[in-house]
Amino acid sequence: MLAIIGGRGLASLPSLEVTHRQLIRTPYGEPSCPLTYGRIGTQGVVFMARHGYGHSFAPHEINYRANLWALHSQGVRCIIAVGAVGGIRADMVPGSLVLPHDIIDYSWGRKHTFFEGPDHPVVHADFTRPYCPQMRARLLASAAQSGIALMDGGVYACTQGPRLESSAEIRRLEGDGCDMVGQTGMPEAALARELDIPYAHLCLVVNWAAGKGESAEQVAFEPAALGQGVASVGAVIETLCRM
């Protein structure tokens, strides 16, 4: 079964033929929302709204461990995570779709591992390549077949939130080699790795990061970029499910 984790602007999948919804209990508390089950073509799909239905959880409030454990408990074989980001690199203009290949985590205070406490061994999960190469290849092929531009590669910076970054912070991220900035990419990707679930991140650039482009003085959100981008994300996912 394929799991889709939706971020800001993607609270549902229009192409999903819904069969039922179910709230999953986990050892780590309740996930953000009940899981929505269905099919796209012949592909079984389970959908989760990362922020909850109604966007009720800020990035630092999300129970990432419960979310990932809930999907794992349902036999999910791979995850496509969708997230909104701010563009740092000059070619990552609002409306772009990006498939990052690496990540730097600047968040803090979040539950970053399943392996903690006296009943768990110490486990150092290999995170050299945080995103599954096979899932990335499938998404690139799906975008090409759909005629949708998908930028291949980039470094995702995960900040704490919920406030947006200062222009100086963005300059720091840029100096560190980051190309885009979001607030939900971690620990989600690392938890998927601990559960051995192939994971890829499909990012929609919805604004310039602070101090960049139209956000030189104040972060400027572009609703048109979000609406158009969400439609493109849906098309890429639907094509992938029908390939």
LINNORBEL-V859016 format. One record per backbone hydrogen bond with DSSP energy under -1.0 kcal/mol. NH is the residue of the N-H (numbers start at 1). CO is the residue of the C=O. E is the energy in kcal/mol with one decimal. If there is no record, write none. Layout:
nh = [NH NH]
co = [CO CO]
e = [E E]
This chain:
nh = [2 3 4 5 6 10 16 17 18 19 20 22 29 35 36 37 38 39 40 43 45 46 47 48 50 52 55 56 57 61 64 67 68 69 70 71 72 73 75 76 77 78 79 80 81 82 83 85 86 87 88 89 92 93 95 96 98 99 101 102 104 106 112 116 120 132 136 137 138 139 140 141 142 143 144 145 146 148 151 153 156 157 158 159 170 171 172 173 174 175 176 177 178 179 180 181 182 189 191 192 193 194 195 196 197 200 202 203 204 205 206 209 211 212 215 216 222 226 227 228 229 230 231 232 233 234 235 236 237 238 239 240 241 242]
co = [44 78 46 80 48 7 13 39 16 37 37 35 26 22 47 20 45 17 43 40 38 2 36 4 6 49 52 51 51 58 62 63 64 65 66 67 68 69 72 71 1 1 198 3 200 5 202 204 181 207 179 179 89 91 205 93 203 151 154 154 156 158 110 114 117 199 132 133 134 135 136 137 138 139 140 141 142 143 97 99 102 180 104 182 166 167 168 169 170 171 172 174 173 155 155 86 157 185 187 188 189 190 191 193 192 79 81 98 83 96 85 87 215 209 212 213 206 222 223 224 225 226 227 228 229 230 231 232 233 234 235 236 237 238]
e = [-2.3 -2.6 -2.3 -2.2 -3.0 -2.1 -1.9 -2.9 -1.1 -2.9 -1.1 -2.3 -1.4 -3.1 -2.5 -3.0 -2.1 -1.3 -2.1 -1.9 -2.7 -2.4 -3.3 -2.5 -2.5 -1.9 -2.1 -1.2 -2.0 -1.8 -1.6 -2.3 -2.6 -2.5 -2.5 -1.8 -2.5 -2.6 -1.8 -1.6 -3.0 -1.0 -2.6 -2.6 -2.9 -3.0 -1.9 -2.5 -2.7 -2.8 -2.3 -2.1 -1.9 -1.5 -3.5 -2.1 -3.0 -2.7 -2.2 -1.6 -2.7 -3.1 -1.0 -1.4 -1.5 -2.8 -2.3 -2.2 -2.0 -2.2 -2.4 -2.3 -2.3 -2.6 -2.2 -2.3 -1.9 -2.5 -2.9 -2.0 -2.5 -2.4 -2.6 -2.7 -2.1 -2.1 -2.1 -2.5 -2.9 -2.4 -1.6 -1.4 -2.5 -2.7 -1.6 -2.1 -2.8 -1.8 -2.8 -2.1 -1.7 -2.2 -1.6 -1.4 -2.8 -2.0 -3.4 -3.0 -2.8 -2.8 -2.4 -2.7 -2.9 -2.3 -2.7 -1.2 -1.5 -1.7 -2.6 -2.5 -2.2 -2.5 -1.6 -1.8 -2.6 -2.4 -1.9 -2.4 -2.4 -2.5 -2.4 -2.2 -2.2 -1.2]
